[in-house]
Amino acid sequence: MVDVSEKEVTSRTATARGTVQMNPETLAMIVAGDHKKGDVLGIARLAGIMGAKQTSTLIPLCHPLGLSKVTVDLAPDEAMTRIEIEATAKVTGQTGVEMEALTAVSVAALTVYDMCKAVDKGMRIEDIRLVFKDGGRSGRFEAS
């Protein structure tokens, strides 16, 4: 792991986004709450939060962090037949939370896929990316 012991303790925030593209019928089932496995969006939200908290066990050499906040929002986009996912992670520490935000989005997307694969094997997890980061030596980043 990289030695961060000399780095300043600062407030750090990161936001990531991604999507799960699917058939219109699959999205309608999720929105209506008709899935036999339960509340797809609620379960995926919880999975994303849990994933963020486990980032250091999933990503080699990633520092374990005492996260102060993780939010995961999943929003159906009926016009584009997809679920849009956004996750934000916050910490006060010596290293950033970009990986935690990205992991939260990834795990939430994988959970949507896992819950719905029996009805739509052609779903696509797409465009997972960092859109915002603030704090630390490199300062602020906003994706264009």
Secondary structure, 3 states (H helix, E strand, C coil): CCCCCCCCCEEEEEEEEEEEECCHHHHHHHHHCCCCCCCHHHHHHHHHHHHHHCHHHHCCCCCCCCCCEEEEEEEEECCCCEEEEEEEEEEEECCCCHHHHHHHHHHHHHHHHHHHCCCCCCCEEEEEEEEEEECCCCCCEECC
